[in-house]
Amino acid sequence: MWPNVTLQVLPFSVGAYRGGPFPFKVYRFPEPSEMQVVLLENHVSHTYLEDPSDIGFYADVFNHLRATALGELESKTLIEGIIAEASAERDRG
């Protein structure tokens, strides 16, 4: 994997979660700007949010998602199990 990437699975068993199914990205730029931007995308447009209260809201949503999701090791184990199960089914069929 990449050292700057963390993969976590948010299982269906969690049910409804804060933020819902609405994709967003939080961009943080390094010094000297230290600027932060939230990008909201849909099928026909995109919106950049720069207001600190908007950024704070989406940062909270992101932190909630991270806390609710499986940890890195649990996520990796789950993904490997699904891959193994799919391979076994493919070999049987």
Secondary structure, 3 states (H helix, E strand, C coil): CCCCCCCCCCCHHHCCCCCCCCCEEEEECCCCCCCEEEEEECCCCEEEECCHHHHHHHHHHHHHHHHHCCCHHHHHHHHHHHHHHHHHHHHHC
